Amino acid sequence: MEKLNVGIIGFGRIGAEHAGWINSCSDTQVACVFDLTQERRDLAESKNLPSTPSVDIILRDPSVNAVLISTPTSFHFEHAHAALNSGKHVMIEKPMTLDATHAFGLVEQAREAGCVLSVFHNRRWDVDYLTLIRDKRLGVFGRVFNVESRLGQWASCVGPAAREWRPGWRNEASFGGGGLLDWGSHFIDQLWILMQPAVPVRVYAQLRGNVWTTDCDDFARVAIDFDDGSTALCEINTTTTRPLPRWHVDGALGSASSPHSLEFDTSRWADFSFSPADGSGQQTLEIDGATSLIGSSAVTGQVERGLWSAFASACRAEGEPAVSPQSVLLTMKLLDAARQSSSTGRAILIDRVVGEVESARLRNTCADGPIL
């Protein structure tokens, strides 16, 4: 089987991680790396990865079948648009773009070009999330009417960024910085899929820059109303020394929560304690045997490699990418609504068309189990 040759546009921290995942798959390999800085290109070369100072060289190379866009968020649309114009298949790091309008544009462009487009929402297969989805579907909680999803820490979301080029861009709004578009893009994506078949109808958000930045948010609280009366809350708080639980769930048959982890340990996040409404005593929810593998250090990167293999199969017209670009459009609409709500101080109504169409599709295609 001929391998999918992938060009990487942006070799920062996450771009370098992708290179490892791509080259460890049997059906993908890194063909060339672009980065603005000589230091990052030198790093690529030290890993035996060819590099170039020009995006155009990658886009004009007929041997490059696909590209990964792993530049700062504000560049995602520009680079993906150029890649699709060049006839390349495209994988984009999350969030897909800065706004839903550009995301819709890329989906339509990919359709017209006959190219595969996908977004790297790998946290749709986190063990804590899959455990919660399974137990909700099994009826453990009965009718679920409240879900709260949080990340708390006293540290900027910039984290271990590459230092060679503008290492603080995640705290700059013009580059797509802030907790909402960082962790929030994953968590909001998880929440609306989890709450299916309910559909989001309204968003109210508070985005604040309190400690690490005044340019965007280091605190993001997003409340979502659903058409069945249920609610969800996403909170990214990088300004607390007392983090709240990672998950809290309320249902007609009882409530559950799981602890925070400053190391972002998904197996720790999956340690759900359930208190039945009938008072029968606290229980620990069992982690499914298959999904528990994802939290194991022995298989670190297994989901990510699976996403790349699925993408490669789709590029060979042998299947679909694990994350369809259409399934990310509602996520983008919710992120847009959150920013609009925070800036105006009012709740924002959500157009239900995308939610209803993609809800039906996702019930059969997404978050049914790990990519192994």
N, C-alpha and C positions, 0 to 999 in steps of 0.2 A: 504494500500500500504506500503510495507516494505521500510524503508528509506535507502538511499545510505550512507554507513559509509565511511567517508573521513578522512584519515590521513593527517596531515599538516606537511610538512618537511620545517622548517624554520619559527619561530614565531616572526619575526621582526614586524615592523610597519604594513606592508601590510598583513602579515600572520595573525596578530590579527584582522585586518579589515575583512579578508575573513572568519574568524571564526564566526563573527557576521552575515555575509550574509548567510553562510551555515546553521547555526542553526536557522535562521529566515525563512528558506524555509520549506515547508511542506513535502518535499521528500528527504531532505539531513540532515545529522547531523555530527558533528565532533566526530570521534571515539578516536583519540589520537593525541598528538602534540609532535614533536621532535624539540629541539633547542639545540645548542651547550652550551648555558649559563644557569646556574642554575637560574639566575634571571628571564629570560624569561619563563623558565619552571614553576617557582613559580607563575608568572603572569597568565599563562594558568590555573594552579590549582586554583588560586583565582577566576577564571571565571568558575569553575566546569568543566574544560576540563582535562581529564587524560593526563599526559605527560610522556615522556621517554627520557633518554639520548642517545638512540641508534636508528639509522635509521632502522637497521636490525629487531628490534622488530616490528616496523610497517609493514615492508615488509613481515615478516614471519607470521603475524597475518591473518588467513583466514577470520576473520570477517570484515577486512578492505577491502572494494571493490575498493576504488580509493584513489589516493593521490593528494594533491596540492603541487607543487614545488614552494615555495616562498623564496628560498635562494638567495644570490647574483648571478648575471647572470653567472659568471664563473662556478658555480656549477650546473646549470640547466641540462646540458647534462648528467653529471655523475649520478645525482639523478633520472632523468627521465629514463635513460637507465636501471638503477637498478630496478626501479619500474616496467617497462615493462617486464623485465626479470622475475619478480616475479608474473606476470599475473595481475597486477593492471591497472585499467584505470588511465589516467594521465591528470591533468589540470596543465598547466605551466603559471606562471606569465610572462608578456612580459619583455624584448624581449625573443623570444623562446629559443635561445641559443646565444653563442658568435659569431657564424658564420653560413653561409648557409650550409656548408658541414655537420655540426653536425645536423642542422635542417632537412635536407634531410634524414640523417641516422635515426633519430627518427621516421619520417613519415613511412619509410619502415619497421622499427622494429615493430611499432604499427600494421601495416597491417599484418605482418607475425604472430604476437602474437594474433591477433583478439581482440585487446584492443582499447578502445576509447581514442583518444588523442586530446586535444584542447589547445588553447592559450587564455589568458584572455585579449583580445583586446576590452575591454569594451567601448573605445572611438569611436568605429564604430557607437555607438548609442548616442553620444553627441547631444544635441539639436541644437547647431550651425551648426554642420556638416550635420545633417539630413535636416535642413532648406536649406542649400546650395545645397545639392543633389537634393532635391525636386524642387527647382527653376531652377536648371540647366536642369533637365529632362523636366520641363514645358516650357523651351525655353525662360525664362525671360531675359537671357543675350544674346540670340542668340548663335552664335558659340563662345564658350569660348576658348580663346587663351592664357590666362595667369592667373595663380592662385598663390597667395603668402600666406603662412601659417606661422605665427610667434608666438613665446613666448618671451617676454622680461621682465627682472627684474634685480635689483642689489642685487643678493643673490645667493649663491651657490645652485645648484640643489640637494645637499645633503638633504636640507630641514629638516623636523622633523623626522630624522631617529632614530631608536632605539639606545640608548646610551650604551647598555650592551655589544655589540660586534662590534668592529671596525666601529664606527659610520660614519667615513669618507670614507667608501669603494667606494662610488659613485664618488669620485674624484681620484680613483686609476684604471689605465688601466687594471691591471692584474685581477681585479674583475669584469670588464665590466662597469667601470664608464664612466662618461662624458655625456654631454647633448644629443649627437646624439642617444645613446642607451637608454636614459631615456625618455624625452618627444619626442625626434626625432623618436623613434620607433613607437609611436602612430601617429604622424603627417604624416610621410612618408607613413604609412599604409593607412591613410585616403586619402592622395593625389592621389595615383595611382588608388584607387577604384573610387574616385570622377571623375577622368578624363576618365573613360571608355566611349566608347569602344576604345579610344586611348590606346596605349601600350608604356611603357617606352623603349627607345632605347639607351639613353646616360646619364651619370651622371658626373657632375663636382662638387667638394666639397672643402671647406676650413674649416679645423678643427683646432682650436687654444686653447691653455691654457694661458689665459692672466692675470687673477686675482686670482681665487680660487684654481687653480691647474696648475702645469706644466707637470703633468703626463698624462693627457688626455685633453679633450676639455671642456671648459666652454663657448665657442663660436663655433657654428656649422652652416655653410651655405651650403645647398645642392641644386644645380640646376639640374632639370630633363628635358630632351628633350623627346617628344613623337612622335610617328610615323606619326601623322597628322600635325606636325609643331607646336603644342601647347607647352607651357612651364609651369613648376611649380617650386616654390621655397619654401624650408623649412628652417627656420632660428630659432635656439634656442640660444638666447643671454642672458646669466645671468650676463652680465657685462655692462649693460646700465642703466642709470638713466632716460632715455627718451624712453620708449618702443614704438615701432611702432604698427600700427593696428594689431589685431589678424588675420584678413583675409583681403585680397584685391583681387578682381576678375575683370578681363577685358574681355568683350565680344563684339561682333559686334553691339549689341543693347544697350550697356551701361556698366557702372562699378559700383561696390559695395565694401563697406568696413565695418568692424565692429571693435569696440574698444577693446583695451587690458583690462585685469582685473588682478590685482596683487593677487586677491583672487581666480583666476582660475574659475570664475563664468561663467558657460556655457550659462546661459540666457543672461548675458551681452555680451558674444561673439556672441550671435545670434541676436543682435540688428543691423541688416544690414541696411545701408543707400545706396539707389540705385539712381544713376544719369543717366537717359536715354540719349542715344546718340542724340536723336532728340531735346534735350533741353527743354523738357516739364516740368521739375522741379523735384527736389529731392523727393524720396519716401522712406518710411520705409517698408521693406519686412515683410509680415505677417508671424508669426510663426504658423505652423500647430497646430491645437488644441491638437492632440494626442502627437506630439513631444514636445509641450510646457510643458507637464507634467514632462518631464525628468529634466527640469531646476528648478522644484519646490522643496523647502525644505521639503514639506509634503511627497514627495515620494523619498527622498534621499536613494540611494541603490537599487531602484526598478530594474534598468537595471542589476545590479550585481546579484541580486537574480534571475532574469530571466535567466541570463547566467548559473547559477548553476542548475536551474530547467531543462533547456534544456540539459545540460550535463548529469544530472541524467536520463532523458528520453532516451538519447542515450546509456547510460550504460545498460539500461533495454531493449535495442534493439527496442525502440518505437519511434525512430526519429534520427535526426542528431544533433550534437552539433552546437550551434549558430555560432561558429568560427571553420571552418574546418582547420586542420593543413596544408592542401595543399594550402589554401588561404593565408597563412602566408609566404610561401616560396619566393614569389616575394618580399615581404617586406624585408626578410632577404638578398636576393640578392642585393637589392638597398642599404641596410646598408653596406654590404661588399664593394660594388662599391664606396660608399662615402669615406670609410676609405682608400681604395686603391688609389682613385683619390687624396685625400689630401696628402698622403705620396709620391706620384709620381709627383704631379703637372700637371697631364694630365687628360683628359676626359676618362671615362671608358665605353665601349660598353656593353649593357645588352643583354644576351641571351633571345630571345623572346619566347622560347618554353613554359616556365612556365607561362609567362604573358598571352599568348593567350589562353591557356587551362583554367586557373583560371578566366580570364576575362569573358569568356562565362558562367562559373559556377556561379560567383558572381553576374552577372546581375539578376539571378533568386533567389539567396539565401541570399544576404548580403545587409545590409544598406537600406532595403526597409521600415523600420519603427522600432519603439522602441520594445524592448523585455518587454512585460508587464505581 
